[in-house]
Amino acid sequence: MLQNNVEKIVAGLALAVAAPVLLPVAKNVIQPLAVLGMKGAGNLIDRAKYAVQIAKEEVEDIIAEAQFERMKRQIDREILG
């Protein structure tokens, strides 16, 4: 039991001594990774917006073609009687 507590105290002291050195290093490593992650997320959002825009245009084209065909059939019926 005493050995376990001593190990915890030693580990805590080592961490307290190393923290001032490790924190700036960790910050310098993590910050660029976070920036890259944000850029990647922004790029992913832009691609998703582009895909939605393309899909919207395709659906609009299909609707316009269907309306044209309907109008064409209606005119043909009116002309042919």
PyMOL Python script that loads the backbone (N, CA, C, O; Angstrom):
from pymol import cmd

cmd.read_pdbstr("""\
ATOM      1  N   MET A   1       0.835  -1.194   0.000  1.00  0.00           N
ATOM      2  CA  MET A   1       0.000   0.000   0.000  1.00  0.00           C
ATOM      3  C   MET A   1       0.877   1.254   0.000  1.00  0.00           C
ATOM      4  O   MET A   1       0.656   2.183  -0.776  1.00  0.00           O
ATOM      5  N   LEU A   2       1.866   1.261   0.876  1.00  0.00           N
ATOM      6  CA  LEU A   2       2.772   2.401   0.969  1.00  0.00           C
ATOM      7  C   LEU A   2       3.580   2.546  -0.321  1.00  0.00           C
ATOM      8  O   LEU A   2       3.827   3.659  -0.787  1.00  0.00           O
ATOM      9  N   GLN A   3       3.987   1.414  -0.889  1.00  0.00           N
ATOM     10  CA  GLN A   3       4.742   1.425  -2.147  1.00  0.00           C
ATOM     11  C   GLN A   3       3.904   2.044  -3.269  1.00  0.00           C
ATOM     12  O   GLN A   3       4.419   2.815  -4.079  1.00  0.00           O
ATOM     13  N   ASN A   4       2.604   1.701  -3.312  1.00  0.00           N
ATOM     14  CA  ASN A   4       1.689   2.211  -4.330  1.00  0.00           C
ATOM     15  C   ASN A   4       1.556   3.724  -4.217  1.00  0.00           C
ATOM     16  O   ASN A   4       1.577   4.427  -5.226  1.00  0.00           O
ATOM     17  N   ASN A   5       1.421   4.226  -2.995  1.00  0.00           N
ATOM     18  CA  ASN A   5       1.306   5.673  -2.776  1.00  0.00           C
ATOM     19  C   ASN A   5       2.589   6.393  -3.168  1.00  0.00           C
ATOM     20  O   ASN A   5       2.541   7.479  -3.747  1.00  0.00           O
ATOM     21  N   VAL A   6       3.732   5.798  -2.857  1.00  0.00           N
ATOM     22  CA  VAL A   6       5.014   6.405  -3.205  1.00  0.00           C
ATOM     23  C   VAL A   6       5.140   6.497  -4.728  1.00  0.00           C
ATOM     24  O   VAL A   6       5.609   7.507  -5.253  1.00  0.00           O
ATOM     25  N   GLU A   7       4.726   5.453  -5.430  1.00  0.00           N
ATOM     26  CA  GLU A   7       4.782   5.473  -6.893  1.00  0.00           C
ATOM     27  C   GLU A   7       3.896   6.579  -7.462  1.00  0.00           C
ATOM     28  O   GLU A   7       4.278   7.260  -8.414  1.00  0.00           O
ATOM     29  N   LYS A   8       2.720   6.752  -6.882  1.00  0.00           N
ATOM     30  CA  LYS A   8       1.810   7.813  -7.343  1.00  0.00           C
ATOM     31  C   LYS A   8       2.404   9.188  -7.084  1.00  0.00           C
ATOM     32  O   LYS A   8       2.293  10.084  -7.920  1.00  0.00           O
ATOM     33  N   ILE A   9       3.033   9.355  -5.929  1.00  0.00           N
ATOM     34  CA  ILE A   9       3.644  10.645  -5.592  1.00  0.00           C
ATOM     35  C   ILE A   9       4.801  10.939  -6.545  1.00  0.00           C
ATOM     36  O   ILE A   9       4.935  12.062  -7.031  1.00  0.00           O
ATOM     37  N   VAL A  10       5.629   9.942  -6.812  1.00  0.00           N
ATOM     38  CA  VAL A  10       6.760  10.129  -7.724  1.00  0.00           C
ATOM     39  C   VAL A  10       6.261  10.456  -9.131  1.00  0.00           C
ATOM     40  O   VAL A  10       6.804  11.339  -9.796  1.00  0.00           O
ATOM     41  N   ALA A  11       5.236   9.750  -9.578  1.00  0.00           N
ATOM     42  CA  ALA A  11       4.682  10.018 -10.904  1.00  0.00           C
ATOM     43  C   ALA A  11       4.099  11.424 -10.969  1.00  0.00           C
ATOM     44  O   ALA A  11       4.279  12.123 -11.966  1.00  0.00           O
ATOM     45  N   GLY A  12       3.403  11.846  -9.919  1.00  0.00           N
ATOM     46  CA  GLY A  12       2.835  13.195  -9.874  1.00  0.00           C
ATOM     47  C   GLY A  12       3.911  14.264  -9.898  1.00  0.00           C
ATOM     48  O   GLY A  12       3.782  15.265 -10.602  1.00  0.00           O
ATOM     49  N   LEU A  13       4.983  14.054  -9.125  1.00  0.00           N
ATOM     50  CA  LEU A  13       6.085  15.017  -9.111  1.00  0.00           C
ATOM     51  C   LEU A  13       6.783  15.080 -10.472  1.00  0.00           C
ATOM     52  O   LEU A  13       7.135  16.161 -10.944  1.00  0.00           O
ATOM     53  N   ALA A  14       6.979  13.934 -11.088  1.00  0.00           N
ATOM     54  CA  ALA A  14       7.620  13.911 -12.409  1.00  0.00           C
ATOM     55  C   ALA A  14       6.764  14.657 -13.426  1.00  0.00           C
ATOM     56  O   ALA A  14       7.282  15.398 -14.262  1.00  0.00           O
ATOM     57  N   LEU A  15       5.467  14.458 -13.350  1.00  0.00           N
ATOM     58  CA  LEU A  15       4.564  15.158 -14.263  1.00  0.00           C
ATOM     59  C   LEU A  15       4.580  16.656 -14.000  1.00  0.00           C
ATOM     60  O   LEU A  15       4.567  17.452 -14.939  1.00  0.00           O
ATOM     61  N   ALA A  16       4.609  17.047 -12.722  1.00  0.00           N
ATOM     62  CA  ALA A  16       4.642  18.468 -12.378  1.00  0.00           C
ATOM     63  C   ALA A  16       5.928  19.121 -12.876  1.00  0.00           C
ATOM     64  O   ALA A  16       5.912  20.271 -13.315  1.00  0.00           O
ATOM     65  N   VAL A  17       7.034  18.395 -12.809  1.00  0.00           N
ATOM     66  CA  VAL A  17       8.309  18.941 -13.271  1.00  0.00           C
ATOM     67  C   VAL A  17       8.342  18.996 -14.801  1.00  0.00           C
ATOM     68  O   VAL A  17       8.883  19.942 -15.373  1.00  0.00           O
ATOM     69  N   ALA A  18       7.776  18.002 -15.457  1.00  0.00           N
ATOM     70  CA  ALA A  18       7.836  17.925 -16.914  1.00  0.00           C
ATOM     71  C   ALA A  18       6.775  18.785 -17.599  1.00  0.00           C
ATOM     72  O   ALA A  18       6.929  19.126 -18.772  1.00  0.00           O
ATOM     73  N   ALA A  19       5.715  19.139 -16.899  1.00  0.00           N
ATOM     74  CA  ALA A  19       4.599  19.868 -17.511  1.00  0.00           C
ATOM     75  C   ALA A  19       5.025  21.172 -18.181  1.00  0.00           C
ATOM     76  O   ALA A  19       4.604  21.423 -19.311  1.00  0.00           O
ATOM     77  N   PRO A  20       5.841  22.015 -17.540  1.00  0.00           N
ATOM     78  CA  PRO A  20       6.226  23.266 -18.212  1.00  0.00           C
ATOM     79  C   PRO A  20       6.973  23.049 -19.528  1.00  0.00           C
ATOM     80  O   PRO A  20       6.944  23.912 -20.405  1.00  0.00           O
ATOM     81  N   VAL A  21       7.630  21.921 -19.670  1.00  0.00           N
ATOM     82  CA  VAL A  21       8.343  21.626 -20.912  1.00  0.00           C
ATOM     83  C   VAL A  21       7.407  20.970 -21.921  1.00  0.00           C
ATOM     84  O   VAL A  21       7.455  21.281 -23.111  1.00  0.00           O
ATOM     85  N   LEU A  22       6.559  20.066 -21.449  1.00  0.00           N
ATOM     86  CA  LEU A  22       5.700  19.296 -22.348  1.00  0.00           C
ATOM     87  C   LEU A  22       4.530  20.103 -22.905  1.00  0.00           C
ATOM     88  O   LEU A  22       4.134  19.894 -24.052  1.00  0.00           O
ATOM     89  N   LEU A  23       3.977  21.008 -22.126  1.00  0.00           N
ATOM     90  CA  LEU A  23       2.800  21.748 -22.586  1.00  0.00           C
ATOM     91  C   LEU A  23       3.080  22.607 -23.821  1.00  0.00           C
ATOM     92  O   LEU A  23       2.294  22.553 -24.767  1.00  0.00           O
ATOM     93  N   PRO A  24       4.156  23.393 -23.864  1.00  0.00           N
ATOM     94  CA  PRO A  24       4.419  24.149 -25.103  1.00  0.00           C
ATOM     95  C   PRO A  24       4.683  23.240 -26.308  1.00  0.00           C
ATOM     96  O   PRO A  24       4.275  23.551 -27.426  1.00  0.00           O
ATOM     97  N   VAL A  25       5.361  22.128 -26.075  1.00  0.00           N
ATOM     98  CA  VAL A  25       5.619  21.191 -27.171  1.00  0.00           C
ATOM     99  C   VAL A  25       4.302  20.615 -27.669  1.00  0.00           C
ATOM    100  O   VAL A  25       4.062  20.541 -28.874  1.00  0.00           O
ATOM    101  N   ALA A  26       3.454  20.208 -26.737  1.00  0.00           N
ATOM    102  CA  ALA A  26       2.150  19.658 -27.116  1.00  0.00           C
ATOM    103  C   ALA A  26       1.325  20.706 -27.858  1.00  0.00           C
ATOM    104  O   ALA A  26       0.650  20.389 -28.837  1.00  0.00           O
ATOM    105  N   LYS A  27       1.379  21.952 -27.394  1.00  0.00           N
ATOM    106  CA  LYS A  27       0.631  23.025 -28.063  1.00  0.00           C
ATOM    107  C   LYS A  27       1.135  23.212 -29.493  1.00  0.00           C
ATOM    108  O   LYS A  27       0.341  23.365 -30.421  1.00  0.00           O
ATOM    109  N   ASN A  28       2.452  23.198 -29.666  1.00  0.00           N
ATOM    110  CA  ASN A  28       3.027  23.386 -31.000  1.00  0.00           C
ATOM    111  C   ASN A  28       2.709  22.228 -31.934  1.00  0.00           C
ATOM    112  O   ASN A  28       2.682  22.408 -33.152  1.00  0.00           O
ATOM    113  N   VAL A  29       2.471  21.061 -31.392  1.00  0.00           N
ATOM    114  CA  VAL A  29       2.121  19.905 -32.219  1.00  0.00           C
ATOM    115  C   VAL A  29       0.627  19.885 -32.500  1.00  0.00           C
ATOM    116  O   VAL A  29       0.211  19.646 -33.634  1.00  0.00           O
ATOM    117  N   ILE A  30      -0.178  20.131 -31.484  1.00  0.00           N
ATOM    118  CA  ILE A  30      -1.635  20.005 -31.608  1.00  0.00           C
ATOM    119  C   ILE A  30      -2.236  21.151 -32.417  1.00  0.00           C
ATOM    120  O   ILE A  30      -3.167  20.930 -33.192  1.00  0.00           O
ATOM    121  N   GLN A  31      -1.727  22.360 -32.253  1.00  0.00           N
ATOM    122  CA  GLN A  31      -2.313  23.518 -32.938  1.00  0.00           C
ATOM    123  C   GLN A  31      -2.287  23.373 -34.466  1.00  0.00           C
ATOM    124  O   GLN A  31      -3.321  23.589 -35.098  1.00  0.00           O
ATOM    125  N   PRO A  32      -1.161  23.019 -35.086  1.00  0.00           N
ATOM    126  CA  PRO A  32      -1.195  22.833 -36.552  1.00  0.00           C
ATOM    127  C   PRO A  32      -2.129  21.705 -36.982  1.00  0.00           C
ATOM    128  O   PRO A  32      -2.772  21.791 -38.029  1.00  0.00           O
ATOM    129  N   LEU A  33      -2.201  20.655 -36.179  1.00  0.00           N
ATOM    130  CA  LEU A  33      -3.122  19.569 -36.509  1.00  0.00           C
ATOM    131  C   LEU A  33      -4.565  20.055 -36.469  1.00  0.00           C
ATOM    132  O   LEU A  33      -5.376  19.685 -37.318  1.00  0.00           O
ATOM    133  N   ALA A  34      -4.880  20.886 -35.480  1.00  0.00           N
ATOM    134  CA  ALA A  34      -6.236  21.429 -35.386  1.00  0.00           C
ATOM    135  C   ALA A  34      -6.540  22.333 -36.577  1.00  0.00           C
ATOM    136  O   ALA A  34      -7.642  22.293 -37.125  1.00  0.00           O
ATOM    137  N   VAL A  35      -5.573  23.139 -36.975  1.00  0.00           N
ATOM    138  CA  VAL A  35      -5.764  24.025 -38.132  1.00  0.00           C
ATOM    139  C   VAL A  35      -5.999  23.195 -39.396  1.00  0.00           C
ATOM    140  O   VAL A  35      -6.890  23.499 -40.189  1.00  0.00           O
ATOM    141  N   LEU A  36      -5.198  22.150 -39.576  1.00  0.00           N
ATOM    142  CA  LEU A  36      -5.391  21.274 -40.738  1.00  0.00           C
ATOM    143  C   LEU A  36      -6.760  20.608 -40.702  1.00  0.00           C
ATOM    144  O   LEU A  36      -7.421  20.464 -41.731  1.00  0.00           O
ATOM    145  N   GLY A  37      -7.177  20.205 -39.508  1.00  0.00           N
ATOM    146  CA  GLY A  37      -8.498  19.592 -39.370  1.00  0.00           C
ATOM    147  C   GLY A  37      -9.607  20.552 -39.751  1.00  0.00           C
ATOM    148  O   GLY A  37     -10.573  20.163 -40.408  1.00  0.00           O
ATOM    149  N   MET A  38      -9.475  21.804 -39.344  1.00  0.00           N
ATOM    150  CA  MET A  38     -10.491  22.806 -39.676  1.00  0.00           C
ATOM    151  C   MET A  38     -10.506  23.077 -41.183  1.00  0.00           C
ATOM    152  O   MET A  38     -11.574  23.213 -41.780  1.00  0.00           O
ATOM    153  N   LYS A  39      -9.330  23.153 -41.790  1.00  0.00           N
ATOM    154  CA  LYS A  39      -9.277  23.366 -43.243  1.00  0.00           C
ATOM    155  C   LYS A  39      -9.892  22.186 -43.975  1.00  0.00           C
ATOM    156  O   LYS A  39     -10.616  22.357 -44.956  1.00  0.00           O
ATOM    157  N   GLY A  40      -9.597  20.990 -43.489  1.00  0.00           N
ATOM    158  CA  GLY A  40     -10.172  19.793 -44.097  1.00  0.00           C
ATOM    159  C   GLY A  40     -11.680  19.769 -43.973  1.00  0.00           C
ATOM    160  O   GLY A  40     -12.383  19.388 -44.909  1.00  0.00           O
ATOM    161  N   ALA A  41     -12.180  20.180 -42.809  1.00  0.00           N
ATOM    162  CA  ALA A  41     -13.628  20.223 -42.610  1.00  0.00           C
ATOM    163  C   ALA A  41     -14.256  21.268 -43.531  1.00  0.00           C
ATOM    164  O   ALA A  41     -15.318  21.034 -44.106  1.00  0.00           O
ATOM    165  N   GLY A  42     -13.603  22.411 -43.669  1.00  0.00           N
ATOM    166  CA  GLY A  42     -14.112  23.445 -44.574  1.00  0.00           C
ATOM    167  C   GLY A  42     -14.134  22.962 -46.013  1.00  0.00           C
ATOM    168  O   GLY A  42     -15.079  23.238 -46.751  1.00  0.00           O
ATOM    169  N   ASN A  43     -13.098  22.244 -46.410  1.00  0.00           N
ATOM    170  CA  ASN A  43     -13.033  21.694 -47.767  1.00  0.00           C
ATOM    171  C   ASN A  43     -14.139  20.666 -47.971  1.00  0.00           C
ATOM    172  O   ASN A  43     -14.767  20.623 -49.028  1.00  0.00           O
ATOM    173  N   LEU A  44     -14.371  19.848 -46.965  1.00  0.00           N
ATOM    174  CA  LEU A  44     -15.426  18.842 -47.048  1.00  0.00           C
ATOM    175  C   LEU A  44     -16.792  19.508 -47.180  1.00  0.00           C
ATOM    176  O   LEU A  44     -17.634  19.051 -47.953  1.00  0.00           O
ATOM    177  N   ILE A  45     -17.014  20.580 -46.432  1.00  0.00           N
ATOM    178  CA  ILE A  45     -18.287  21.308 -46.511  1.00  0.00           C
ATOM    179  C   ILE A  45     -18.460  21.912 -47.903  1.00  0.00           C
ATOM    180  O   ILE A  45     -19.547  21.857 -48.477  1.00  0.00           O
ATOM    181  N   ASP A  46     -17.386  22.489 -48.441  1.00  0.00           N
ATOM    182  CA  ASP A  46     -17.463  23.068 -49.790  1.00  0.00           C
ATOM    183  C   ASP A  46     -17.809  22.002 -50.830  1.00  0.00           C
ATOM    184  O   ASP A  46     -18.612  22.245 -51.731  1.00  0.00           O
ATOM    185  N   ARG A  47     -17.204  20.833 -50.704  1.00  0.00           N
ATOM    186  CA  ARG A  47     -17.501  19.751 -51.649  1.00  0.00           C
ATOM    187  C   ARG A  47     -18.944  19.277 -51.510  1.00  0.00           C
ATOM    188  O   ARG A  47     -19.604  18.972 -52.503  1.00  0.00           O
ATOM    189  N   ALA A  48     -19.427  19.218 -50.274  1.00  0.00           N
ATOM    190  CA  ALA A  48     -20.816  18.799 -50.061  1.00  0.00           C
ATOM    191  C   ALA A  48     -21.777  19.823 -50.663  1.00  0.00           C
ATOM    192  O   ALA A  48     -22.772  19.449 -51.283  1.00  0.00           O
ATOM    193  N   LYS A  49     -21.484  21.115 -50.484  1.00  0.00           N
ATOM    194  CA  LYS A  49     -22.325  22.160 -51.075  1.00  0.00           C
ATOM    195  C   LYS A  49     -22.341  22.042 -52.600  1.00  0.00           C
ATOM    196  O   LYS A  49     -23.391  22.182 -53.227  1.00  0.00           O
ATOM    197  N   TYR A  50     -21.183  21.785 -53.184  1.00  0.00           N
ATOM    198  CA  TYR A  50     -21.085  21.633 -54.638  1.00  0.00           C
ATOM    199  C   TYR A  50     -21.910  20.436 -55.108  1.00  0.00           C
ATOM    200  O   TYR A  50     -22.621  20.519 -56.110  1.00  0.00           O
ATOM    201  N   ALA A  51     -21.812  19.330 -54.384  1.00  0.00           N
ATOM    202  CA  ALA A  51     -22.571  18.130 -54.757  1.00  0.00           C
ATOM    203  C   ALA A  51     -24.071  18.386 -54.668  1.00  0.00           C
ATOM    204  O   ALA A  51     -24.828  17.941 -55.531  1.00  0.00           O
ATOM    205  N   VAL A  52     -24.505  19.099 -53.634  1.00  0.00           N
ATOM    206  CA  VAL A  52     -25.926  19.423 -53.488  1.00  0.00           C
ATOM    207  C   VAL A  52     -26.372  20.338 -54.623  1.00  0.00           C
ATOM    208  O   VAL A  52     -27.464  20.163 -55.164  1.00  0.00           O
ATOM    209  N   GLN A  53     -25.547  21.304 -54.989  1.00  0.00           N
ATOM    210  CA  GLN A  53     -25.882  22.217 -56.084  1.00  0.00           C
ATOM    211  C   GLN A  53     -26.036  21.455 -57.401  1.00  0.00           C
ATOM    212  O   GLN A  53     -26.978  21.701 -58.155  1.00  0.00           O
ATOM    213  N   ILE A  54     -25.123  20.541 -57.674  1.00  0.00           N
ATOM    214  CA  ILE A  54     -25.200  19.738 -58.903  1.00  0.00           C
ATOM    215  C   ILE A  54     -26.472  18.896 -58.898  1.00  0.00           C
ATOM    216  O   ILE A  54     -27.178  18.824 -59.904  1.00  0.00           O
ATOM    217  N   ALA A  55     -26.763  18.257 -57.762  1.00  0.00           N
ATOM    218  CA  ALA A  55     -27.974  17.429 -57.665  1.00  0.00           C
ATOM    219  C   ALA A  55     -29.223  18.278 -57.866  1.00  0.00           C
ATOM    220  O   ALA A  55     -30.168  17.850 -58.528  1.00  0.00           O
ATOM    221  N   LYS A  56     -29.227  19.482 -57.295  1.00  0.00           N
ATOM    222  CA  LYS A  56     -30.375  20.388 -57.449  1.00  0.00           C
ATOM    223  C   LYS A  56     -30.575  20.744 -58.923  1.00  0.00           C
ATOM    224  O   LYS A  56     -31.699  20.725 -59.423  1.00  0.00           O
ATOM    225  N   GLU A  57     -29.489  21.066 -59.609  1.00  0.00           N
ATOM    226  CA  GLU A  57     -29.590  21.411 -61.028  1.00  0.00           C
ATOM    227  C   GLU A  57     -30.100  20.232 -61.851  1.00  0.00           C
ATOM    228  O   GLU A  57     -30.895  20.418 -62.771  1.00  0.00           O
ATOM    229  N   GLU A  58     -29.655  19.034 -61.531  1.00  0.00           N
ATOM    230  CA  GLU A  58     -30.120  17.844 -62.250  1.00  0.00           C
ATOM    231  C   GLU A  58     -31.619  17.637 -62.046  1.00  0.00           C
ATOM    232  O   GLU A  58     -32.342  17.342 -62.998  1.00  0.00           O
ATOM    233  N   VAL A  59     -32.081  17.789 -60.814  1.00  0.00           N
ATOM    234  CA  VAL A  59     -33.513  17.630 -60.533  1.00  0.00           C
ATOM    235  C   VAL A  59     -34.311  18.703 -61.260  1.00  0.00           C
ATOM    236  O   VAL A  59     -35.366  18.416 -61.826  1.00  0.00           O
ATOM    237  N   GLU A  60     -33.814  19.943 -61.250  1.00  0.00           N
ATOM    238  CA  GLU A  60     -34.504  21.020 -61.965  1.00  0.00           C
ATOM    239  C   GLU A  60     -34.580  20.719 -63.460  1.00  0.00           C
ATOM    240  O   GLU A  60     -35.603  20.983 -64.092  1.00  0.00           O
ATOM    241  N   ASP A  61     -33.512  20.171 -64.030  1.00  0.00           N
ATOM    242  CA  ASP A  61     -33.520  19.802 -65.456  1.00  0.00           C
ATOM    243  C   ASP A  61     -34.560  18.722 -65.739  1.00  0.00           C
ATOM    244  O   ASP A  61     -35.288  18.802 -66.728  1.00  0.00           O
ATOM    245  N   ILE A  62     -34.629  17.722 -64.882  1.00  0.00           N
ATOM    246  CA  ILE A  62     -35.605  16.641 -65.066  1.00  0.00           C
ATOM    247  C   ILE A  62     -37.025  17.185 -64.997  1.00  0.00           C
ATOM    248  O   ILE A  62     -37.880  16.810 -65.799  1.00  0.00           O
ATOM    249  N   ILE A  63     -37.273  18.073 -64.035  1.00  0.00           N
ATOM    250  CA  ILE A  63     -38.609  18.667 -63.895  1.00  0.00           C
ATOM    251  C   ILE A  63     -38.945  19.500 -65.129  1.00  0.00           C
ATOM    252  O   ILE A  63     -40.058  19.417 -65.648  1.00  0.00           O
ATOM    253  N   ALA A  64     -37.989  20.304 -65.600  1.00  0.00           N
ATOM    254  CA  ALA A  64     -38.233  21.140 -66.783  1.00  0.00           C
ATOM    255  C   ALA A  64     -38.515  20.278 -68.012  1.00  0.00           C
ATOM    256  O   ALA A  64     -39.394  20.607 -68.808  1.00  0.00           O
ATOM    257  N   GLU A  65     -37.784  19.188 -68.170  1.00  0.00           N
ATOM    258  CA  GLU A  65     -38.024  18.301 -69.311  1.00  0.00           C
ATOM    259  C   GLU A  65     -39.406  17.653 -69.224  1.00  0.00           C
ATOM    260  O   GLU A  65     -40.101  17.525 -70.232  1.00  0.00           O
ATOM    261  N   ALA A  66     -39.797  17.249 -68.026  1.00  0.00           N
ATOM    262  CA  ALA A  66     -41.121  16.639 -67.853  1.00  0.00           C
ATOM    263  C   ALA A  66     -42.224  17.654 -68.149  1.00  0.00           C
ATOM    264  O   ALA A  66     -43.222  17.316 -68.785  1.00  0.00           O
ATOM    265  N   GLN A  67     -42.049  18.895 -67.692  1.00  0.00           N
ATOM    266  CA  GLN A  67     -43.043  19.931 -67.968  1.00  0.00           C
ATOM    267  C   GLN A  67     -43.126  20.211 -69.468  1.00  0.00           C
ATOM    268  O   GLN A  67     -44.216  20.398 -70.007  1.00  0.00           O
ATOM    269  N   PHE A  68     -41.977  20.239 -70.139  1.00  0.00           N
ATOM    270  CA  PHE A  68     -41.966  20.472 -71.580  1.00  0.00           C
ATOM    271  C   PHE A  68     -42.696  19.348 -72.315  1.00  0.00           C
ATOM    272  O   PHE A  68     -43.499  19.609 -73.210  1.00  0.00           O
ATOM    273  N   GLU A  69     -42.419  18.105 -71.942  1.00  0.00           N
ATOM    274  CA  GLU A  69     -43.085  16.970 -72.587  1.00  0.00           C
ATOM    275  C   GLU A  69     -44.590  17.020 -72.355  1.00  0.00           C
ATOM    276  O   GLU A  69     -45.368  16.742 -73.268  1.00  0.00           O
ATOM    277  N   ARG A  70     -45.004  17.371 -71.144  1.00  0.00           N
ATOM    278  CA  ARG A  70     -46.436  17.478 -70.847  1.00  0.00           C
ATOM    279  C   ARG A  70     -47.076  18.566 -71.711  1.00  0.00           C
ATOM    280  O   ARG A  70     -48.146  18.366 -72.284  1.00  0.00           O
ATOM    281  N   MET A  71     -46.403  19.723 -71.796  1.00  0.00           N
ATOM    282  CA  MET A  71     -46.925  20.830 -72.591  1.00  0.00           C
ATOM    283  C   MET A  71     -46.976  20.443 -74.075  1.00  0.00           C
ATOM    284  O   MET A  71     -47.935  20.780 -74.770  1.00  0.00           O
ATOM    285  N   LYS A  72     -45.961  19.747 -74.554  1.00  0.00           N
ATOM    286  CA  LYS A  72     -45.911  19.318 -75.947  1.00  0.00           C
ATOM    287  C   LYS A  72     -47.067  18.362 -76.259  1.00  0.00           C
ATOM    288  O   LYS A  72     -47.720  18.491 -77.295  1.00  0.00           O
ATOM    289  N   ARG A  73     -47.316  17.403 -75.362  1.00  0.00           N
ATOM    290  CA  ARG A  73     -48.428  16.467 -75.578  1.00  0.00           C
ATOM    291  C   ARG A  73     -49.767  17.198 -75.569  1.00  0.00           C
ATOM    292  O   ARG A  73     -50.660  16.881 -76.355  1.00  0.00           O
ATOM    293  N   GLN A  74     -49.901  18.176 -74.676  1.00  0.00           N
ATOM    294  CA  GLN A  74     -51.151  18.935 -74.595  1.00  0.00           C
ATOM    295  C   GLN A  74     -51.373  19.731 -75.883  1.00  0.00           C
ATOM    296  O   GLN A  74     -52.492  19.773 -76.394  1.00  0.00           O
ATOM    297  N   ILE A  75     -50.334  20.356 -76.405  1.00  0.00           N
ATOM    298  CA  ILE A  75     -50.456  21.110 -77.659  1.00  0.00           C
ATOM    299  C   ILE A  75     -50.780  20.169 -78.811  1.00  0.00           C
ATOM    300  O   ILE A  75     -51.613  20.488 -79.660  1.00  0.00           O
ATOM    301  N   ASP A  76     -50.122  19.004 -78.844  1.00  0.00           N
ATOM    302  CA  ASP A  76     -50.415  18.014 -79.896  1.00  0.00           C
ATOM    303  C   ASP A  76     -51.878  17.585 -79.841  1.00  0.00           C
ATOM    304  O   ASP A  76     -52.524  17.456 -80.881  1.00  0.00           O
ATOM    305  N   ARG A  77     -52.404  17.365 -78.640  1.00  0.00           N
ATOM    306  CA  ARG A  77     -53.815  16.972 -78.507  1.00  0.00           C
ATOM    307  C   ARG A  77     -54.739  18.086 -78.984  1.00  0.00           C
ATOM    308  O   ARG A  77     -55.755  17.820 -79.626  1.00  0.00           O
ATOM    309  N   GLU A  78     -54.389  19.336 -78.673  1.00  0.00           N
ATOM    310  CA  GLU A  78     -55.234  20.458 -79.082  1.00  0.00           C
ATOM    311  C   GLU A  78     -55.202  20.637 -80.603  1.00  0.00           C
ATOM    312  O   GLU A  78     -56.226  20.937 -81.218  1.00  0.00           O
ATOM    313  N   ILE A  79     -54.036  20.452 -81.198  1.00  0.00           N
ATOM    314  CA  ILE A  79     -53.916  20.626 -82.648  1.00  0.00           C
ATOM    315  C   ILE A  79     -54.601  19.483 -83.394  1.00  0.00           C
ATOM    316  O   ILE A  79     -55.326  19.709 -84.363  1.00  0.00           O
ATOM    317  N   LEU A  80     -54.366  18.262 -82.937  1.00  0.00           N
ATOM    318  CA  LEU A  80     -54.913  17.093 -83.624  1.00  0.00           C
ATOM    319  C   LEU A  80     -56.372  16.841 -83.252  1.00  0.00           C
ATOM    320  O   LEU A  80     -57.070  16.071 -83.913  1.00  0.00           O
ATOM    321  N   GLY A  81     -56.796  17.464 -82.243  1.00  0.00           N
ATOM    322  CA  GLY A  81     -58.188  17.451 -81.956  1.00  0.00           C
ATOM    323  C   GLY A  81     -58.740  16.528 -81.006  1.00  0.00           C
ATOM    324  O   GLY A  81     -59.948  16.533 -80.772  1.00  0.00           O
TER     325      GLY A  81
END
""", "prot")
cmd.dss("prot")
cmd.show_as("cartoon", "prot")
cmd.util.cbc("prot")
cmd.orient("prot")
